[in-house]
Amino acid sequence: MKKVRTFAAKLAHATKGKTKTICPVCHSEIKTIELIRSRQSNGKWAPKREFVKICKCNEEEILA
């Protein structure tokens, strides 16, 4: 028999283990985004992917 999954059960599963991290300086939520930068290696350009944590303190530096 197939397992019954309600919307509430799916939502609870999706949010399980995710906690909000608060910046101690500006008291805003810290969000993690994927930042893609171009880098040159051996005369060729390639993307470099990295995950960066952003809050109100460093938002203008990173996104500008």
Secondary structure, DSSP 8 states (H G I E B T S, - for coil): ------HHHHHHHHHTT----B-TTT--B-EEEEEEEEEEETTEEEEEEEEEEE-TTTHHHHH-
